[in-house]
């Protein structure tokens, strides 16, 4: 599976994936993961990394992903 898939089919188990959305006619691509927070529903959703693997940003509104694909295998 190396083609973009609808975001509704993306894994929601915390797996890192590549997500895409359109913003001002530009295709934006990010590594992201789904996080479900039962204690705080406002924290539930697609997250991307903010400059490093520790910082993260909730992807909402104009930045909500519409498509996804698996991360490629890393270099050897």
Backbone bond lengths (Angstrom), bond angles and torsions (degrees), N, CA, C in turn:
res aa  C-N    CA-C-N  psi(-1)  N-CA   C-N-CA  omega(-1)  CA-C   N-CA-C  phi
1 X - - - 1.464 - - 1.528 108.46 -
2 X 1.305 117.81 94.42 1.455 122.56 178.43 1.514 111.95 -116.35
3 X 1.316 116.92 21.69 1.457 121.19 178.38 1.525 108.96 -115.53
4 X 1.322 116.06 155.39 1.466 120.36 177.04 1.523 110.14 -62.48
5 X 1.313 115.71 136.78 1.459 123.54 178.44 1.532 108.67 -117.31
6 X 1.340 118.55 153.93 1.471 120.38 175.88 1.527 110.08 -60.28
7 X 1.315 116.49 140.69 1.470 121.35 -176.06 1.532 111.71 -59.18
8 X 1.329 116.99 -25.78 1.471 120.14 -179.93 1.531 111.73 -62.77
9 X 1.332 117.58 -20.11 1.463 120.84 -178.50 1.529 112.83 -96.70
10 X 1.327 117.36 0.90 1.468 121.31 -176.47 1.530 111.26 -71.18
11 X 1.324 117.30 150.10 1.464 120.44 177.05 1.528 110.83 -67.03
12 X 1.311 115.71 139.43 1.469 120.81 178.79 1.524 109.69 -118.73
13 X 1.338 114.90 45.24 1.470 120.52 -178.91 1.527 112.02 -116.98
14 X 1.343 116.69 16.26 1.461 120.58 -179.97 1.516 114.22 90.71
15 X 1.335 117.40 -0.54 1.461 121.83 179.04 1.525 110.44 -63.68
16 X 1.324 117.46 135.00 1.464 120.90 173.31 1.520 109.11 -71.38
17 X 1.331 116.09 132.16 1.465 122.65 178.51 1.520 108.15 -138.17
18 X 1.317 117.16 175.41 1.462 122.36 171.23 1.526 106.87 -101.28
19 X 1.337 116.41 131.82 1.464 120.75 177.46 1.526 109.24 -121.11
20 X 1.340 115.43 158.67 1.457 121.62 -178.11 1.523 109.53 -138.91
21 X 1.323 115.76 144.42 1.464 122.94 171.12 1.520 107.28 -145.84
22 X 1.317 116.87 161.77 1.466 121.87 177.17 1.520 108.10 -103.67
23 X 1.326 116.31 128.46 1.467 121.77 177.62 1.532 107.77 -134.71
24 X 1.317 115.89 119.22 1.466 122.83 -178.34 1.533 109.90 50.38
25 X 1.324 115.71 53.41 1.475 123.08 177.44 1.527 113.78 61.29
26 X 1.317 117.81 20.35 1.460 121.63 179.54 1.518 109.82 -119.91
27 X 1.307 116.93 132.51 1.463 122.04 175.90 1.530 107.80 -77.85
28 X 1.328 116.90 116.97 1.467 122.25 -179.90 1.524 108.70 -108.64
29 X 1.323 116.35 132.70 1.462 122.26 -175.30 1.522 108.97 -125.95
30 X 1.334 115.90 135.24 1.464 121.51 -179.77 1.520 110.23 -142.39
31 X 1.318 116.62 151.10 1.458 120.26 163.65 1.526 105.79 -74.51
32 X 1.326 117.16 138.55 1.458 120.04 -176.52 1.529 110.32 -153.31
33 X 1.325 115.28 171.91 1.465 122.14 176.90 1.521 108.44 -152.70
34 X 1.329 116.61 156.94 1.462 122.79 178.04 1.517 108.34 -92.98
35 X 1.331 116.13 134.99 1.461 121.91 176.42 1.518 108.31 -127.43
36 X 1.309 115.68 128.50 1.472 120.99 177.66 1.519 107.31 -111.77
37 X 1.340 116.89 118.94 1.463 121.79 -179.93 1.514 108.78 -113.78
38 X 1.328 115.96 100.98 1.471 120.57 -177.95 1.521 111.89 -64.66
39 X 1.338 118.08 -29.06 1.461 121.52 -179.22 1.522 113.02 -78.76
40 X 1.322 117.32 -25.50 1.464 121.65 -179.01 1.527 109.69 -141.35
41 X 1.344 118.00 88.90 1.466 121.26 -177.71 1.529 114.20 -55.63
42 X 1.333 118.45 -24.33 1.470 120.05 178.63 1.525 111.70 -69.29
43 X 1.326 117.21 -13.97 1.464 122.27 178.11 1.529 111.75 -93.68
44 X 1.331 117.31 -2.83 1.462 121.40 -177.52 1.519 110.27 -84.44
45 X 1.333 116.60 133.15 1.457 120.30 176.47 1.509 112.32 150.08
46 X 1.347 115.00 -165.68 1.460 121.90 179.08 1.517 109.41 -82.31
47 X 1.315 116.11 131.59 1.462 122.95 179.48 1.519 109.24 -120.39
48 X 1.326 116.50 145.69 1.453 122.09 171.78 1.518 108.20 -122.03
49 X 1.307 116.01 165.52 1.464 120.85 -177.05 1.520 110.61 -86.08
50 X 1.333 116.20 141.68 1.454 122.71 -179.53 1.526 109.07 -108.16
51 X 1.312 116.83 86.48 1.462 125.09 178.10 1.521 114.84 73.69
52 X 1.324 119.34 -18.85 1.461 120.55 178.90 1.518 109.08 -158.79
53 X 1.317 117.29 173.54 1.458 119.71 -176.28 1.526 113.38 -76.47
54 X 1.332 118.13 -6.34 1.462 120.59 179.71 1.521 111.16 -93.38
55 X 1.348 117.51 -45.17 1.449 121.16 178.05 1.523 110.07 -76.84
56 X 1.325 117.20 145.82 1.465 119.42 179.97 1.519 110.18 -147.66
57 X 1.333 115.84 158.94 1.460 122.83 -177.59 1.522 108.19 -132.83
58 X 1.338 116.87 131.13 1.462 122.07 176.63 1.525 108.74 -73.04
59 X 1.323 116.83 128.56 1.464 122.12 -178.56 1.530 108.71 -92.12
60 X 1.327 116.83 104.18 1.463 121.97 -178.34 1.530 110.17 -133.91
61 X 1.318 114.26 174.10 1.465 122.52 176.04 1.532 111.03 53.56
62 X 1.327 118.20 -123.22 1.470 121.53 -178.14 1.521 112.75 -65.61
63 X 1.318 117.73 -13.23 1.464 122.66 -175.70 1.529 112.71 -105.63
64 X 1.314 117.03 12.87 1.466 121.10 179.60 1.526 109.17 -73.34
65 X 1.331 117.34 124.58 1.466 119.93 -179.27 1.527 111.90 -62.00
66 X 1.341 114.53 145.50 1.461 120.99 176.66 1.526 111.70 -112.23
67 X 1.357 116.51 -21.63 1.464 121.32 -177.40 1.528 109.59 -142.86
68 X 1.322 114.97 163.61 1.467 120.21 -179.64 1.523 110.48 -150.96
69 X 1.336 114.87 164.74 1.459 122.45 169.16 1.535 107.14 -155.16
70 X 1.325 117.33 158.74 1.456 119.52 179.12 1.532 111.06 -66.96
71 X 1.317 115.59 154.11 1.461 119.63 172.77 1.526 108.54 -65.39
72 X 1.325 117.22 142.21 1.470 118.06 175.71 1.524 109.26 -71.98
73 X 1.297 115.82 163.53 1.461 120.36 175.79 1.527 108.06 -65.65
74 X 1.323 116.97 140.77 1.464 121.42 -179.30 1.526 111.22 -70.18
75 X 1.337 116.32 163.99 1.455 119.98 179.56 1.521 110.81 -66.57
76 X 1.295 115.60 153.41 1.472 121.01 -179.39 1.507 109.50 -98.70
